[in-house]
């Protein structure tokens, strides 16, 4: 099996366009994760709850930051799982621990989102 060709390094504005493309590719990859699709649906529920609560701009911003952190955490968790599966295709205690820790990070961020919404609604 041969490795794919290494893409050329980009500089200046070309680097910005390449980085943007990589981010969109990451989002497309993340969309294939069931957990992310559930979290995206949760984002819709979050918007509905904030509309019903007539949330202030600062509350919208706080929840937007928390939700973006959740998406970032899910992306990192998916990256950890992908690498763990690649490096250790068989069962591995270390790979399992890495996956568990990534899952914990997502769970903590979900809790933070829930607490933030609870504070706004109460």
C-alpha positions, 0 to 999 in steps of 0.5 A: 500500500502506498501513502497518498502524495503529501500536499504542498505547503501553502502560504499567505492567502492560499493558506487561509483558503486551504485552512478553510477547506480543511475545516469544512472537510472536518465538519463533513466528517463530523456530520457522519457521527451520530452523536454530532447529529444529535448535538446539532438537533439539540442546538435547534432545541436550544435556539427554540428555548432561547426564543421562548425565554426571550433571552437577552443578547448576552445570554444568546452569546453565552449559549453560542460560546458553550455550544461552539465549545461542545462542537469543538469538543465533539470534533476532538473526541472524534479525532481521538477515536479515529486515531485510536482506531487507526493506531490500535485496530485491535482491543487496547486498554490505552486506546479505550482510555483515550476514547473514554477521556474524550467522551468525558470531555464531551459529557462535561461540555454537554453538562455546561450547556445544560447548566447554562440553559437552566440558569437562563430559563430559571 
